């Protein structure tokens, strides 16, 4: 079976598995909402009293740790026997791409649901909503591609959670800095041209990580 034709069945498998284990998604959503509530209480806020810079930074920190918690289980939850079974049926490219797409969709859902609750408690100081939404989408795809590949590498070791943090943050950190800058421009209502370099760089990083996954994951799969 060709990798492209495998992606949809594998993606559907991930969605059905998540639906059967809805408590996992519910726990992730509860994590985000409770974190937002703790932040709200910690700052003793009234509506719209949080500075835009602090609002922006807190949102991305919450989203980053939600991404780590949600994507970290991509390969860790798969038993060794299951991986061997997948090895006999599917190509590594189809498997990694299905997991990347699923994790990106899951993270997008969490990001915008989290933004909804975040807005209720903290207000929405964003002047350019379309730019902010595009930036969130690029960030979710970037987190998903990077952390999914790192989770695949870390799953081969005993200290998978520690290794995932060590391998993931050097790539995530510069991406996060660019996401913060574009979000700040959206909050200030600046023209899209002020964020064009960062948007192109984020898109390039996503494509590079996807390319690395295409070429490197088959070697990891064979080990």
BELFEN-V756797 format. One record per pair of residues at least 6 apart in sequence whose ideal C-beta (glycine too) atoms are under 8 Angstrom apart, sorted by the first residue. I is the first residue (numbers start at 1). J is the second residue. If there is no record, write none. Layout:
# BELFEN-V756797
i=I j=J
i=I j=J
This chain:
# BELFEN-V756797
i=1 j=90
i=1 j=91
i=1 j=94
i=2 j=91
i=3 j=91
i=3 j=93
i=3 j=94
i=3 j=97
i=4 j=94
i=5 j=94
i=6 j=90
i=6 j=91
i=6 j=94
i=6 j=95
i=6 j=98
i=7 j=94
i=7 j=97
i=7 j=98
i=7 j=101
i=10 j=90
i=10 j=94
i=10 j=95
i=10 j=98
i=10 j=99
i=11 j=98
i=11 j=101
i=11 j=102
i=13 j=98
i=14 j=98
i=14 j=99
i=14 j=102
i=15 j=102
i=18 j=24
i=18 j=25
i=18 j=102
i=18 j=106
i=24 j=73
i=25 j=106
i=28 j=66
i=28 j=69
i=28 j=70
i=28 j=110
i=29 j=110
i=29 j=113
i=29 j=114
i=31 j=66
i=31 j=69
i=32 j=62
i=32 j=66
i=32 j=110
i=32 j=113
i=32 j=114
i=32 j=117
i=33 j=114
i=33 j=117
i=35 j=62
i=35 j=65
i=35 j=66
i=36 j=62
i=36 j=114
i=36 j=117
i=36 j=118
i=36 j=121
i=36 j=122
i=37 j=121
i=39 j=58
i=39 j=62
i=39 j=122
i=40 j=121
i=40 j=122
i=43 j=50
i=43 j=54
i=45 j=121
i=45 j=122
i=47 j=121
i=47 j=122
i=47 j=123
i=48 j=122
i=48 j=123
i=48 j=125
i=49 j=123
i=50 j=58
i=50 j=122
i=50 j=123
i=50 j=125
i=52 j=125
i=52 j=184
i=52 j=187
i=52 j=188
i=53 j=184
i=55 j=122
i=55 j=123
i=55 j=125
i=55 j=187
i=56 j=180
i=56 j=183
i=56 j=184
i=56 j=187
i=57 j=180
i=58 j=122
i=59 j=114
i=59 j=115
i=59 j=118
i=59 j=183
i=60 j=139
i=60 j=176
i=60 j=179
i=60 j=180
i=60 j=183
i=62 j=114
i=62 j=118
i=63 j=110
i=63 j=111
i=63 j=114
i=63 j=136
i=63 j=139
i=63 j=140
i=63 j=143
i=64 j=143
i=64 j=172
i=64 j=176
i=66 j=107
i=66 j=110
i=66 j=111
i=66 j=114
i=67 j=107
i=67 j=110
i=67 j=140
i=67 j=143
i=67 j=144
i=67 j=147
i=68 j=147
i=68 j=164
i=68 j=165
i=68 j=168
i=70 j=103
i=70 j=106
i=70 j=107
i=70 j=110
i=71 j=103
i=71 j=106
i=71 j=107
i=71 j=143
i=71 j=144
i=71 j=147
i=71 j=148
i=71 j=151
i=72 j=147
i=72 j=151
i=72 j=160
i=72 j=161
i=72 j=164
i=73 j=151
i=74 j=99
i=74 j=103
i=74 j=147
i=74 j=148
i=74 j=151
i=74 j=152
i=74 j=155
i=75 j=83
i=75 j=99
i=75 j=151
i=75 j=152
i=75 j=154
i=75 j=155
i=76 j=151
i=76 j=154
i=76 j=155
i=76 j=160
i=78 j=86
i=78 j=155
i=86 j=95
i=87 j=221
i=91 j=218
i=92 j=217
i=92 j=218
i=92 j=220
i=92 j=221
i=92 j=222
i=93 j=214
i=93 j=217
i=93 j=218
i=95 j=217
i=95 j=221
i=96 j=148
i=96 j=149
i=96 j=152
i=96 j=213
i=96 j=214
i=96 j=217
i=97 j=213
i=97 j=214
i=99 j=148
i=99 j=152
i=100 j=144
i=100 j=145
i=100 j=148
i=100 j=149
i=100 j=210
i=100 j=213
i=103 j=144
i=103 j=147
i=103 j=148
i=104 j=140
i=104 j=141
i=104 j=144
i=104 j=145
i=106 j=144
i=107 j=140
i=107 j=143
i=107 j=144
i=108 j=136
i=108 j=137
i=108 j=140
i=111 j=136
i=111 j=139
i=111 j=140
i=112 j=136
i=115 j=136
i=125 j=187
i=126 j=132
i=126 j=186
i=126 j=187
i=127 j=186
i=127 j=187
i=127 j=188
i=127 j=189
i=128 j=185
i=128 j=186
i=128 j=187
i=128 j=189
i=128 j=190
i=128 j=192
i=129 j=186
i=131 j=182
i=131 j=185
i=131 j=186
i=131 j=192
i=131 j=195
i=132 j=183
i=132 j=186
i=132 j=187
i=134 j=199
i=135 j=179
i=135 j=182
i=135 j=183
i=135 j=186
i=135 j=195
i=135 j=199
i=135 j=202
i=138 j=179
i=138 j=199
i=138 j=202
i=138 j=203
i=138 j=206
i=139 j=175
i=139 j=176
i=139 j=179
i=139 j=202
i=141 j=206
i=142 j=175
i=142 j=179
i=142 j=202
i=142 j=205
i=142 j=206
i=142 j=209
i=143 j=172
i=143 j=175
i=145 j=206
i=145 j=209
i=145 j=210
i=145 j=213
i=146 j=168
i=146 j=171
i=146 j=172
i=146 j=175
i=146 j=209
i=147 j=164
i=147 j=168
i=147 j=172
i=148 j=213
i=149 j=209
i=149 j=212
i=149 j=213
i=149 j=216
i=149 j=217
i=150 j=164
i=150 j=167
i=150 j=168
i=150 j=171
i=151 j=160
i=151 j=164
i=152 j=217
i=152 j=220
i=153 j=163
i=153 j=167
i=153 j=220
i=154 j=160
i=154 j=161
i=154 j=163
i=154 j=164
i=154 j=167
i=156 j=220
i=156 j=223
i=157 j=163
i=171 j=205
i=171 j=209
i=175 j=202
i=175 j=205
i=178 j=198
i=178 j=201
i=178 j=202
i=179 j=202
i=181 j=195
i=181 j=198
i=182 j=195
i=182 j=198
i=182 j=199
i=182 j=202
i=185 j=194
i=185 j=195
i=186 j=195
i=192 j=199
